[in-house]
Every structure is written in C-alpha cells, then in structure tokens.
C-alpha cells in the first residue's frame, strides 16, 4: 500500500527475442498493482525489421497495463536505452531486460522501495536461470547474478572503498528517480561508445556517483534472468570478460577528476594483476575445469583493463541472441 501516487515507467530494450520478450511482458501483466500506482511499459525495439511489434501488440491487447511500442535505430544498446528514456515521461523509470521474468510482487516491492528510501537509483535482485547449470562456474554465476545478504536500503557504490566486489551495478532490474538520476541536460545518459560491447550502464553509474547520486539495494524486487547455453561458452565468456575489463577501466577513468592519470594507474594495476595471474595459472590448472576457466576469465578481464583499443564489440549483428547487454 502506498501513501502517495507513484507513476512508474518500465523500459524494456529488445532485439530479436520475441519469445523471451513475451514471457517478460507476461510476468509484468500478471503483477498485482497496488493502489495509487500507475504503470506504463515502454518496449524499445532495436532491430531493423521491427521484429518485436507483433509480440507487443498481442500482449498489449489483453494487458491491464499500458504497453507502448517504440522503435530505436541504429542497433546499439545505448541508443535503445536513450530512446526509452526520451519516449517516457514518468518520474520513476525502471529498466528490465527482455530475458528477465519479474517475480510476483515485483511492482509492489518497487513502489514500497521508492516510498521507503530516498536514493536516486535502486537495484533489485537478479537470479540467473541457466539453460545448462552444469556449465556455470563460480565466475559465470557471479557474472549473471546480483545477490547480496544485506537488508533493503543498504548503500551501494559503483566504485571506491564502499564498492562490493561480489556485484556490479547494472541497469537490469534497476529503478531511477528521473529528477535526480536522469537529468535532462541536453545529453544522452548512455554513451553510444559502449553500445556494442557493454558497460554503458556502469559508465553511467560511475558518473552519477561522482555527481553525488546515491544507490541502494532492494532485495524484495526480484527477477530471474534466462542464461542460454551459448552464454556459458568459454570463447564467448573470454570475450565478455575482456570487454568488461575495457569498459570498467574506461568508465572509472572517465569519472575521475584526472582521467589520463587515472587510466595510467588502472593500467599499472592491471599489469600487476596480469603478472600475478600468470604466476598462479599452473595451480588453477590443477584444480579442474571450472577453476581453469575462471582463471582464464579473470586473466581476460585484466588484459581488457590494459587495452589501448576501443571496447570489443561483443554484440555483433551476426549474433542476434548476443546483441543486448546481459547486465542490463
């Protein structure tokens, strides 16, 4: 039950995943809407052929929620997210991925969180649903999860001494206060330079933290995220961790008062990390397949932080299933 009206917009960016999108929308239409809460869903289709239009129309026809279809071009996750922001006007804006299922009570938990906590961005719980659980090592489970033991309202940070190493802040299952976290200053919140390799959301959160925005944990708002077999493929994951290292270093340096100096320090630390990982590689190899692969993923991430190139384009046009960022 809410004491003040809450007008919530939900942005879902999608790219050639109609079946998963239909399940995501169905999990929202099945939600019980608390009194005083209004919900509008904005589905942003980032494909060139409008592949999500029929799915949206079909679900919207019988939905108690308002569901809007929005086109976004060209194919770039940052373009899609920015389009969703511009297409919406609600004072509270949530982002859900098109491969996520909202647990019963998700909307109620979001509304309660917005009432209870003054933070600029809230982050809900993400539970991975692996197509092949036996292929998911510890590092892979952490990559596709957002789970903490802390209570609701726990302060989170994108970087600095208060950053928790067990999670990365991302847009999947996040809720923004538009007035403070999505200020319309004439620029788009999400940088398109990150749009083909991911990390556009982490870059935004680093800049928001530098601006003074506050983040909090909202464990009652739970989604499950579908993780197909292909995203447990070691070759894909090495590319993913490498690009993640690149995005991490770029975002952190950009949020610094002295980006050039910060980037040099990050490269130096990554060089030390790479050397240490090389030294313990034989030990990891003796611990079995999962340990060996997780070590390779950590090494790929360290090498990404060392990189002088642009962020590796994970989400290729030839692989529609991998075009949208898994971390939101």
C-alpha positions as CSV (number, residue, x, y, z in Angstrom):
1,X,0.0,0.0,0.0
2,X,1.4,3.4,-1.0
3,X,0.7,6.7,0.7
4,X,1.5,8.9,-2.4
5,X,0.8,8.3,-6.1
6,X,3.6,6.6,-7.9
7,X,3.7,6.9,-11.7
8,X,6.2,4.2,-12.9
9,X,7.6,3.7,-16.3
10,X,9.3,0.4,-17.3
11,X,11.7,0.3,-20.2
12,X,12.4,-3.0,-21.9
13,X,15.0,-2.9,-24.7
14,X,14.8,-5.8,-27.1
15,X,16.5,-7.2,-30.1
16,X,15.1,-10.3,-32.0
17,X,14.0,-12.2,-28.9
18,X,10.2,-12.4,-29.3
19,X,9.6,-15.5,-27.1
20,X,11.7,-14.2,-24.2
21,X,10.1,-10.8,-24.6
22,X,6.6,-12.3,-24.4
23,X,7.5,-14.0,-21.2
24,X,8.9,-10.8,-19.7
25,X,5.8,-8.9,-20.6
26,X,3.5,-11.6,-19.3
27,X,5.3,-11.5,-15.9
28,X,4.5,-7.8,-15.7
29,X,0.9,-8.1,-16.8
30,X,0.3,-10.7,-14.1
31,X,1.5,-8.4,-11.4
32,X,-0.9,-7.1,-8.7
33,X,-0.8,-3.3,-8.9
34,X,-1.0,-1.6,-5.5
35,X,-3.5,1.3,-5.0
36,X,-2.0,4.6,-6.1
37,X,0.4,3.1,-8.5
38,X,0.2,3.5,-12.3
39,X,2.4,1.6,-14.7
40,X,3.4,2.2,-18.3
41,X,5.6,-0.2,-20.1
42,X,7.8,1.1,-23.0
43,X,9.2,-1.7,-25.2
44,X,12.1,-0.3,-27.3
45,X,12.7,-2.4,-30.4
46,X,16.3,-2.1,-31.5
47,X,16.0,-4.4,-34.5
48,X,15.9,-3.1,-38.1
49,X,12.8,-5.0,-39.1
50,X,10.5,-4.3,-36.2
51,X,10.6,-7.9,-35.0
52,X,9.0,-7.1,-31.6
53,X,6.0,-5.3,-32.9
54,X,3.6,-8.2,-33.2
55,X,4.6,-9.6,-29.8
56,X,4.0,-6.3,-28.2
57,X,0.6,-5.8,-29.9
58,X,-0.5,-9.3,-28.9
59,X,0.4,-8.9,-25.2
60,X,-0.9,-5.3,-25.1
61,X,-4.3,-6.3,-26.4
62,X,-5.2,-8.2,-23.2
63,X,-3.0,-6.4,-20.7
64,X,-4.3,-4.4,-17.8
65,X,-1.1,-2.3,-18.2
66,X,-0.4,0.3,-20.8
67,X,2.2,-1.1,-23.1
68,X,3.8,1.1,-25.8
69,X,6.0,0.1,-28.7
70,X,9.0,2.3,-29.6
71,X,11.5,1.9,-32.4
72,X,15.2,2.7,-31.9
73,X,17.9,2.9,-34.6
74,X,20.6,2.1,-35.2
75,X,21.3,-1.2,-33.4
76,X,23.2,-0.1,-30.3
77,X,22.1,-0.8,-26.7
78,X,22.9,2.8,-25.6
79,X,20.8,4.1,-28.4
80,X,17.9,1.8,-27.3
81,X,18.2,2.9,-23.6
82,X,18.4,6.6,-24.5
83,X,15.3,6.2,-26.8
84,X,13.4,4.6,-24.0
85,X,14.2,7.5,-21.7
86,X,13.1,10.1,-24.2
87,X,9.9,8.1,-25.1
88,X,8.8,8.1,-21.4
89,X,7.8,10.8,-19.1
90,X,7.1,9.1,-15.8
91,X,9.0,10.4,-12.7
92,X,10.2,6.9,-11.8
93,X,11.8,4.7,-14.5
94,X,12.7,1.1,-14.2
95,X,14.8,-1.0,-16.6
96,X,14.1,-4.7,-17.1
97,X,15.9,-6.8,-19.7
98,X,13.9,-8.8,-22.3
99,X,15.2,-12.1,-20.9
100,X,14.1,-11.4,-17.4
101,X,11.0,-12.6,-15.5
102,X,9.6,-10.4,-12.7
103,X,8.7,-12.4,-9.6
104,X,5.2,-11.9,-8.2
105,X,5.1,-8.8,-6.1
106,X,7.9,-7.1,-8.1
107,X,5.9,-3.9,-8.8
108,X,4.7,-3.7,-5.2
109,X,8.3,-4.1,-4.0
110,X,9.4,-1.3,-6.3
111,X,6.7,1.0,-5.1
112,X,7.4,0.3,-1.5
113,X,11.2,0.8,-2.1
114,X,10.5,4.2,-3.7
115,X,8.5,5.2,-0.7
116,X,10.9,4.0,1.9
117,X,14.3,5.1,0.5
118,X,15.4,8.5,-0.8
119,X,18.1,7.1,-3.0
120,X,18.5,8.1,-6.7
121,X,18.7,4.6,-8.0
122,X,17.5,1.3,-6.5
123,X,18.9,-2.1,-7.6
124,X,16.8,-5.3,-7.3
125,X,17.9,-8.9,-7.0
126,X,18.8,-10.9,-10.2
127,X,18.7,-14.7,-10.0
128,X,20.2,-16.5,-13.1
129,X,18.2,-19.3,-14.7
130,X,20.8,-21.3,-16.6
131,X,19.8,-23.4,-19.5
132,X,22.8,-25.6,-18.6
133,X,23.5,-25.2,-14.9
134,X,26.4,-27.7,-15.1
135,X,28.3,-25.3,-17.4
136,X,28.1,-22.4,-15.0
137,X,31.3,-22.0,-12.9
138,X,31.6,-19.7,-9.9
139,X,32.7,-16.7,-12.0
140,X,29.9,-17.3,-14.5
141,X,27.3,-17.4,-11.8
142,X,28.6,-14.2,-10.3
143,X,28.6,-12.5,-13.8
144,X,24.9,-13.2,-14.3
145,X,23.7,-12.7,-10.7
146,X,23.0,-9.8,-8.4
147,X,22.6,-11.2,-4.9
148,X,23.5,-9.8,-1.5
149,X,22.8,-10.8,2.1
150,X,22.2,-7.1,3.0
151,X,18.9,-5.7,4.0
152,X,16.9,-3.3,1.9
153,X,18.3,0.2,1.8
154,X,21.9,-1.0,2.0
155,X,24.1,1.7,0.4
156,X,25.8,0.6,-2.8
157,X,28.7,2.2,-4.7
158,X,29.9,1.9,-8.3
159,X,33.5,2.5,-7.3
160,X,35.6,3.4,-4.3
161,X,36.2,1.9,-0.9
162,X,32.5,1.1,-0.5
163,X,32.1,-0.9,-3.7
164,X,31.2,-4.5,-3.1
165,X,33.3,-6.9,-5.1
166,X,30.6,-9.5,-5.3
167,X,28.3,-7.5,-7.6
168,X,28.5,-5.0,-10.4
169,X,25.8,-2.3,-10.7
170,X,23.9,-2.6,-14.0
171,X,20.6,-1.5,-15.4
172,X,19.0,-4.9,-15.4
173,X,16.3,-4.6,-12.6
174,X,17.1,-1.0,-11.6
175,X,14.8,1.9,-10.7
176,X,15.7,5.5,-11.3
177,X,14.3,8.8,-9.9
178,X,14.2,10.8,-13.1
179,X,14.5,14.2,-11.4
180,X,17.9,13.4,-9.9
181,X,19.4,10.5,-11.8
182,X,18.2,11.2,-15.3
183,X,18.5,15.0,-15.5
184,X,17.8,16.4,-19.0
185,X,20.9,18.4,-19.6
186,X,20.8,18.1,-23.4
187,X,23.0,15.0,-23.5
188,X,22.0,11.3,-23.6
189,X,22.7,9.4,-20.3
190,X,24.1,6.4,-22.0
191,X,27.3,6.8,-24.1
192,X,27.0,5.1,-27.5
193,X,30.7,4.3,-27.5
194,X,29.9,1.5,-25.1
195,X,26.9,0.3,-27.1
196,X,28.4,-2.7,-28.9
197,X,30.5,-4.1,-26.1
198,X,28.5,-3.3,-22.9
199,X,29.4,-1.3,-19.9
200,X,27.3,1.7,-20.9
201,X,25.3,1.3,-17.6
202,X,28.4,1.0,-15.4
203,X,29.8,4.1,-17.1
204,X,26.6,6.0,-16.2
205,X,26.6,4.8,-12.6
206,X,30.2,6.0,-12.2
207,X,29.3,9.4,-13.5
208,X,26.2,9.5,-11.3
209,X,28.2,8.7,-8.2
210,X,30.7,11.4,-9.0
211,X,27.8,13.8,-9.3
212,X,26.6,12.8,-5.8
213,X,23.8,10.4,-6.5
214,X,23.1,7.6,-4.0
215,X,22.4,3.9,-4.7
216,X,20.6,1.3,-2.6
217,X,19.8,-2.4,-2.5
218,X,16.2,-3.5,-2.9
219,X,16.2,-7.4,-2.5
220,X,12.4,-7.7,-2.4
221,X,12.3,-6.7,-6.1
222,X,13.3,-10.0,-7.7
223,X,13.8,-11.0,-11.3
224,X,15.1,-14.2,-12.8
225,X,17.3,-14.0,-15.9
226,X,17.4,-16.6,-18.6
227,X,21.0,-17.6,-19.5
228,X,21.2,-19.7,-22.7
229,X,23.8,-22.3,-23.3
230,X,25.7,-20.0,-25.7
231,X,26.5,-17.6,-22.9
232,X,28.3,-20.3,-20.9
233,X,30.6,-20.9,-23.9
234,X,34.2,-20.3,-22.8
235,X,35.1,-18.4,-26.0
236,X,32.1,-16.1,-25.6
237,X,32.9,-15.6,-21.9
238,X,36.6,-14.7,-22.5
239,X,35.4,-12.0,-25.0
240,X,32.8,-10.9,-22.5
241,X,35.3,-10.6,-19.6
242,X,37.8,-8.9,-21.8
243,X,35.3,-6.3,-22.9
244,X,34.1,-5.9,-19.3
245,X,37.7,-5.1,-18.3
246,X,37.9,-2.5,-21.0
247,X,34.6,-0.9,-20.0
248,X,35.4,-1.0,-16.3
249,X,38.7,0.9,-16.9
250,X,37.2,3.4,-19.3
251,X,34.2,4.2,-17.1
252,X,36.4,4.5,-13.9
253,X,38.9,6.8,-15.7
254,X,36.1,9.0,-17.1
255,X,34.6,9.5,-13.7
256,X,37.9,10.7,-12.3
257,X,38.9,14.4,-12.0
258,X,42.1,13.5,-13.9
259,X,41.1,10.8,-16.4
260,X,44.6,10.4,-18.0
261,X,46.3,9.9,-14.7
262,X,43.5,7.5,-13.5
263,X,43.8,5.4,-16.7
264,X,47.6,5.1,-16.3
265,X,47.2,3.9,-12.7
266,X,44.5,1.4,-13.8
267,X,46.8,0.0,-16.4
268,X,49.6,-0.3,-13.9
269,X,47.4,-2.2,-11.5
270,X,46.1,-4.4,-14.3
271,X,49.7,-5.2,-15.3
272,X,50.5,-6.3,-11.8
273,X,47.2,-8.3,-11.7
274,X,48.1,-10.0,-15.0
275,X,51.6,-11.0,-13.8
276,X,50.1,-12.5,-10.6
277,X,47.5,-14.4,-12.6
278,X,50.2,-15.8,-14.8
279,X,52.2,-17.0,-11.8
280,X,49.2,-18.9,-10.3
281,X,48.0,-20.3,-13.7
282,X,49.6,-23.8,-13.1
283,X,47.8,-24.0,-9.7
284,X,44.5,-23.2,-11.3
285,X,45.0,-25.8,-14.0
286,X,45.4,-28.5,-11.3
287,X,42.1,-27.6,-9.7
288,X,39.9,-28.8,-12.5
289,X,38.0,-27.4,-15.5
290,X,35.9,-24.8,-13.6
291,X,38.9,-23.3,-11.8
292,X,41.0,-23.3,-15.0
293,X,38.2,-21.5,-16.9
294,X,37.5,-19.0,-14.2
295,X,41.2,-18.2,-14.1
296,X,41.2,-17.6,-17.8
297,X,38.2,-15.3,-17.5
298,X,39.9,-13.2,-14.8
299,X,43.0,-13.0,-17.0
300,X,40.9,-11.8,-19.9
301,X,39.4,-9.1,-17.7
302,X,42.8,-8.0,-16.6
303,X,44.0,-7.8,-20.2
304,X,41.0,-5.8,-21.0
305,X,41.9,-3.2,-18.4
306,X,45.4,-3.0,-20.1
307,X,43.9,-2.4,-23.5
308,X,44.5,0.8,-25.5
309,X,41.8,-0.1,-28.1
310,X,38.1,0.6,-28.3
311,X,35.7,-1.7,-26.4
312,X,35.5,-5.2,-28.0
313,X,32.2,-5.4,-30.0
314,X,30.6,-8.4,-28.3
315,X,27.1,-7.8,-29.6
316,X,27.6,-8.5,-33.3
317,X,25.0,-8.1,-36.0
318,X,25.6,-11.8,-37.0
319,X,24.6,-13.0,-33.5
320,X,21.2,-11.6,-32.6
321,X,21.0,-13.5,-29.3
322,X,24.0,-11.7,-28.0
323,X,23.2,-8.1,-29.1
324,X,21.6,-6.8,-25.9
325,X,23.7,-6.5,-22.8
326,X,23.1,-9.3,-20.4
327,X,23.9,-7.0,-17.4
328,X,21.1,-4.6,-18.4
